[in-house]
Amino acid sequence: MKPKFCPKCNRILIPKRINENLFAVRCVKCDYVDIFEGKPFIGKDKIPQEEERGEGVVKEKNVFATYKNVCPKCGYNKAQVIDVGVFYSDEDNLIMLRCGKCGYSERVGRKTS
């Protein structure tokens, strides 16, 4: 069933099911009512499920984790090096190491007190 519009005010008509094939549509603004036969708005079609995919070629979670570093949280021995850059010209670069397994990040470099 296609949406129907009010012939008086051109607004969309709100449907209401009376029985299996009988519908009434009503305009909210001017109270126009029309009764007709038709199919329901909502079908009983099911949405197809996505097929399951295999593991793929990459077995590790983070393929960029190539730097040898032991994670203090999970003990994994590879990390990704991330250079955040400088915020001001007189600062050192901010370098982070992200664990390839759990994603824990730690800061590397000069520590200030």
Number of C-alpha atoms within 10 A of each C-alpha: 9 8 10 16 15 20 11 11 11 11 15 16 21 15 18 13 14 12 9 10 11 14 17 16 21 20 21 13 13 11 12 14 14 14 14 10 14 12 12 16 11 7 7 7 6 6 6 6 6 6 6 6 6 6 7 6 6 8 8 10 12 17 13 15 19 14 15 13 18 13 21 12 11 12 12 15 16 21 27 20 19 15 12 10 11 12 10 8 7 7 9 12 16 15 17 17 21 23 30 23 18 15 16 14 18 13 12 14 10 10 6 4 3
